[in-house]
Every structure is written in structure tokens, then in C-alpha cells.
Amino acid sequence: MDERVPFRHVDVFADEPYRGNGLIVMFCRTLDYTVGQLRTVAEEMRQFETIFVGTDGDSRAVAARIFTVEEELPFAGHPVIGAASALHERLAPDSDSIEWTFVIAGRSVPVVSRRDTEYFSAIMDQGRPVFAATVDHLRHQFAGALNLAPEHLAPLPLQVVSTGLPYLIVPVTADGLRRARIIAPTFDQQLADVGAKFVYVLDTQRREGRTWDNAGAVEDVATGSAAGPAAAYLHERALLGRDEPLHLRQGRFLGRSSTITVTSDYQGHLWVGGPVRPVAGGQLDAVPRWSA
């Protein structure tokens, strides 16, 4: 990475700036960099996630790589929504609507961005959900790992659901949502043992959720990759009509209220999206030159 790289800082799933989930979008000429180089940039920017995008001129095909400060992700929701909006502003700000195809870790993701009165919004096709077996035999184990007593769990099964990233959906009461936090030092392994990458604690009545990094150190504000699985879970349990949009709330406990909207099309694909709001823009002048 030896060229200067422009970037856009946006808030995703936010009706106004300084709400929703923060994101840095790096506009790169190439993505042929090492994991170490890109992770170093993500660490420096210190947002919830950083997405590096490359486009071929005015092409609507977008190669992308997504990083937290800890690792590269094979898929994530809010970076795609934010990047589509930032690219819309950068490449065709006067267009009302643009269809994109994001390619992330070999997966193609259709995205539509739209101009609105404040900035842009976007929706992405997360495809059909994949349901793994329920893990209800471990409900007490996961309750304890999440600082919950059995009565804080809703009378519904725990299940792993994926639309790109596998989440363990843990249905809870309103009090359970408030109390939830990761306290088990081996939580990452507990999730791996049931085929999940992350947990999503879901109040199925209020349609509000929470998730964290697996160390429990950082809570996420708005998690697009979890919104699809949450909607699929509610559909499967007949708690949400197939034609009914899900307006999933998140971020209340961090003072950054967010709303993610999920709809289902006639093919059973889940479309996840919401508004994006601009915060800042700039240029990366000092870039890492090492490859570790």
C-alpha cells in the first residue's frame, strides 16, 4: 500500500450523524495488500469496522475486504450498506438509485443504494437463511456464559442461523436483554463448538438485539449480518409474518440508537438495509509499508 488513499467516515443504520454504527470506507485502486497492512489501517481508524473497496472506473462491481481491529471478516452487513452509499456519493451523486455487486471473500452480494433527502440509504440481498440444528441442550451453559439466569431466557429454542456469518440466536426477555454480557473466558470456543461465529441476544417481543466481540470487550451498535438471521429466526417461529418488515433495534445500551430494516422477497431472500449519514472525509497520507 504505497499510494495515498481517500476515505469516507459514515454512520450506518442512523437517521442522523453520531448515531448508528460508525464505518470507515477506504477507496483503493487495488486490494492486493496483506492482512497485516489492512488490519494496521483498521486499528488506526478505530471504528467498529473498516471496509476497503476497489472499483474498476465506473463499474458497479465492487471488490471489498472488511476488517475489525482484530481480524478480517468474510462478510459483514453495515460495512456493505455504508460503502454502497459512500460509493454512490463518490461516483454518481445525482443518480436516484444504483445497483451494485459487492464481491467479498468470493461471495457476490447484490446491493441497491438510493439517494434520500439527507444523504443515501442502501439495502443488500443476504440470500436465503441457513438453519443449523437447535442447541437447546446447552441453554443453561450459554445462559451462564451470558450472565443470565434460566428465567431470563424466552421459552424458545437457541439456534444457529446464517446469512453469511453464523450467529447463535439466544431469545431472551426484556430483563435478559438488559443483563446480558459475555462473561465466559472460553466463549469463542463455546460458539465454535456449535458452529457459530458470534452470538445475537434477541428480545423477540420488543424486536431488539445485542451482540459483542467474543471476548465481551466491545458491544456492537448495529449488526447487519445478524439482522438477517434474526428475521429468519422470527419467521421460522411464526413470530414475524413473511410479508412483515422487521425493524430491528440495537445500540440503545451504548447511547447510539439504531434501526435495521429486514424484508423478505418472493424467493425467500432477506434484504437488509437502512439509512447512512456522513460524518467526515479525508485522505490517508501515511500508509503501512510492511507486510506482516
Secondary structure, 3 states (H helix, E strand, C coil): CCCCEEEEEEEECCCCCCCCEEEEEEEECCCCCCHHHHHHHHHHHCCCEEEEEEECCCCCEEEEEEECCCCEECCCHHHHHHHHHHHHHHHCCCCCEEEEEEEECCEEEEEEEEECCCCEEEEEECCCCEEEEECHHHHHHHHHHCCCCHHHECCCCCEEEECCCEEEEEEECHHHHHHCCCCCCCHHHHHHHCCCCEEEEEECCCCEEECECCCCCCECCCCHHHHHHHHHHHHHCCCCCCCCCEEEEECHHHCCCEEEEEEECCCCCEEEEEEEEEEEEEEECCCCCCCC
